[in-house]
């Protein structure tokens, strides 16, 4: 079983990354392969809306996007995490989600009209996903709103959302380490997904 943790926070030891790590800890089994990627370490260019991916199924921008998509394609479980920045996901996470969304479009012509369709490749996959979204003083409404943006990426890639951790009141990096209930919940989310009792 391959588990991929995608961290959208620029803080490698921040609350979002810690919770994602705890989930991975809960999922971990003898036969599992864990990989964590930090979007801030990658070269991800904002979508140019060129629609070249709609013709060949692959983004033509020269950066790390196609590599990330390949990792998602190979994984069985994906953990997508981001803190709330200005009422939505971080810029790093937004770039990934925008690129995923656009890469799943096919442009076709029908009776002289341009028709946009969704790719069906991902419909054959049985991937499971978990969302982690954290905020400082953000109201829970904003955290849920941010989570809905992340769910869009799962929908595009036919990843079944099995659980999510939405947490607020985490003002400083590492604050979550003082919250044993939240840490335990993250581990339980992982063990539940892995089928470990």
C-alpha positions in Angstrom: 0.0 0.0 0.0 1.4 3.4 -1.1 0.6 6.4 1.0 1.2 9.9 -0.2 1.2 12.9 2.1 0.9 16.3 0.2 1.8 19.2 2.5 0.6 22.6 1.3 2.0 24.6 4.2 5.4 26.3 3.8 6.2 25.2 7.4 7.7 21.7 7.5 7.2 21.5 11.2 3.9 23.3 11.3 0.5 22.1 12.5 -0.7 21.0 9.2 2.4 18.9 8.5 2.3 17.4 12.0 -1.3 16.3 11.7 -0.6 14.8 8.3 2.4 12.9 9.7 0.2 11.6 12.6 -2.3 10.2 10.1 0.5 8.5 8.2 1.7 7.1 11.4 -1.7 5.6 12.0 -1.9 4.1 8.5 1.5 2.7 8.5 1.8 -1.1 8.3 4.5 -3.6 7.4 3.6 -3.5 3.8 3.1 0.2 3.4 5.3 2.7 1.6 5.1 6.2 2.9 6.1 9.4 1.0 5.6 13.0 2.0 6.1 15.9 -0.4 6.2 19.6 0.5 4.7 21.7 -2.3 6.8 24.6 -1.2 10.0 22.7 -2.2 8.7 22.1 -5.7 8.7 24.3 -8.8 5.0 24.7 -9.6 4.0 27.3 -12.1 0.4 28.8 -12.0 -1.9 27.4 -14.7 -1.7 29.4 -17.9 -5.1 28.2 -19.3 -3.4 27.3 -22.5 -5.5 24.1 -22.8 -2.7 22.1 -24.4 -3.2 19.5 -21.7 -6.7 19.0 -23.1 -5.3 17.8 -26.3 -2.4 15.5 -25.1 -3.5 14.7 -21.6 -0.3 16.1 -20.1 0.7 19.6 -18.9 3.3 21.2 -21.1 4.7 23.6 -18.5 8.2 22.7 -17.5 8.0 22.2 -13.8 7.2 19.5 -11.2 3.5 19.2 -11.7 3.5 16.0 -13.9 5.8 14.4 -11.3 3.3 15.1 -8.5 0.4 13.8 -10.6 2.3 10.6 -11.3 2.9 10.1 -7.5 -0.9 10.6 -7.0 -1.6 8.1 -9.7 0.7 5.5 -8.0 -0.6 6.0 -4.5 -3.5 4.1 -2.8 -4.1 6.7 -0.1 -3.6 10.5 -0.5 -3.5 13.0 2.4 -4.0 16.5 1.1 -3.3 19.2 3.7 -3.3 23.0 3.9 -3.7 25.7 6.5 -6.1 28.5 5.8 -4.5 31.6 4.2 -6.9 34.5 3.4 -10.0 32.3 3.6 -8.7 29.6 1.3 -5.8 27.2 0.8 -2.2 28.3 0.5 -0.9 29.6 -2.8 1.2 26.4 -3.2 -1.9 24.2 -2.7 -4.0 26.4 -5.0 -1.6 26.1 -7.9 -1.7 22.3 -7.6 -5.5 22.3 -7.4 -5.9 24.7 -10.4 -3.5 22.6 -12.5 -5.2 19.3 -11.5 -8.6 20.8 -12.5 -7.5 22.1 -15.9 -5.5 18.9 -16.7 -8.7 16.8 -16.5 -10.5 18.7 -19.3 -10.8 17.5 -22.9 -11.6 19.9 -25.6 -13.6 18.4 -28.5 -15.6 19.8 -31.4 -19.2 18.9 -32.0 -21.1 20.4 -35.0 -18.7 23.3 -35.0 -19.0 24.0 -31.3 -16.3 23.6 -28.7 -17.3 21.1 -26.0 -15.4 20.6 -22.7 -15.5 17.1 -21.2 -13.9 15.5 -18.2 -11.3 12.8 -18.6 -12.4 9.3 -17.6 -9.0 7.9 -16.9 -9.3 8.4 -13.1 -12.7 6.8 -13.0 -11.1 3.4 -12.9 -9.1 4.1 -9.7 -10.2 3.2 -6.2 -8.1 5.7 -4.3 -8.9 7.0 -0.8 -8.2 10.4 0.5 -8.1 12.4 3.7 -8.1 16.2 4.0 -6.3 18.2 6.7 -7.2 21.8 7.1 -6.0 24.0 10.0 -6.5 27.6 11.0 -5.5 30.0 13.7 -8.3 32.4 14.6 -10.2 31.6 11.5 -13.9 30.7 12.1 -14.8 27.1 11.4 -16.9 28.4 8.4 -13.6 29.5 6.7 -11.9 26.3 7.5 -14.8 24.3 6.0 -14.8 26.6 2.9 -11.1 25.9 2.5 -11.7 22.2 2.8 -14.3 22.4 0.0 -11.6 23.8 -2.3 -9.4 20.8 -1.5 -12.3 18.4 -2.1 -12.5 19.8 -5.7 -9.1 18.2 -6.4 -10.3 14.8 -5.0 -13.4 15.0 -7.1 -11.4 15.7 -10.3 -9.2 12.7 -9.6 -12.0 10.4 -8.4 -10.4 10.1 -5.0 -13.0 9.0 -2.4 -12.9 11.3 0.6 -12.9 9.0 3.7 -12.3 11.5 6.4 -11.1 15.0 7.2 -9.5 16.8 10.1 -10.6 20.5 10.5 -8.9 22.3 13.3 -8.8 25.9 14.5 -7.1 27.8 17.3 -3.6 26.8 16.2 -1.9 30.2 16.3 1.7 29.2 16.4 3.7 26.6 14.5 3.7 23.4 16.6 0.6 24.4 18.8 -1.0 21.2 17.8 1.6 19.3 19.8 -0.2 20.6 23.0 -3.5 19.2 21.8 -3.3 15.4 22.6 -7.0 14.9 21.6 -6.3 16.2 18.1 -3.1 14.2 17.8 -4.9 11.1 18.9 -7.8 11.8 16.5 -5.3 12.1 13.6 -3.7 8.7 14.4 -7.2 7.1 14.7 -8.2 8.5 11.3 -5.2 6.8 9.8 -5.7 3.4 11.6 -9.4 3.4 10.6 -8.5 4.0 6.9 -5.9 1.2 7.0 -8.4 -1.2 8.5 -6.3 -1.6 11.7 -8.4 -2.1 14.8 
